[in-house]
């Protein structure tokens, strides 16, 4: 009995090759594939893989930005120097963590969008349009919502995992 058959026999899903999309991926699957494929610009990513990651990354980014803004507002309302310095220091540390986090996620997020483009049968370099202010957000939404295309299989590797 092969490992794929064995996996099916015990009720778990068989492992999907790294370059193939996982339609209907759940949150943990999407995040695991996102970090495993940190700088992999080959293969494809399903809509669910893409949007789960976007949800988590943007929620974390927004939450951290709100915390920084709240701390900056608190420092502006501070009545003594100690309170001012504490709020400002915490805001600075959080802002630095936010900047480092954003920089650390540039490559995997670009790689994920590249693979999402492949799944919709578009060439990966279109992902570079996300770097254009204003236009980039519309590109992400428009292509991120597109259905998978059977023609996108041309981006799969010829070997099987």
Number of C-alpha atoms within 10 A of each C-alpha: 7 7 10 13 13 13 14 13 12 8 9 11 12 13 12 12 14 19 22 20 25 20 12 12 19 12 15 12 14 22 19 13 19 21 15 12 19 17 15 19 21 19 25 31 29 25 25 21 26 22 18 18 21 17 12 13 17 11 12 14 16 13 13 17 16 12 16 22 15 14 21 19 15 17 22 13 12 16 10 9 9 11 15 18 13 15 20 20 15 16 23 15 12 18 17 13 13 19 12 11 14 14 10 11 14 13 15 18 21 20 24 31 27 24 31 34 29 28 31 23 20 18 15 20 13 14 21 13 15 16 10 10 9 10 11 15 13 13 17 17 11 10 18 21 15 15 13 21 13 10 12 19 19 13 21 19 15 8 7 10 10
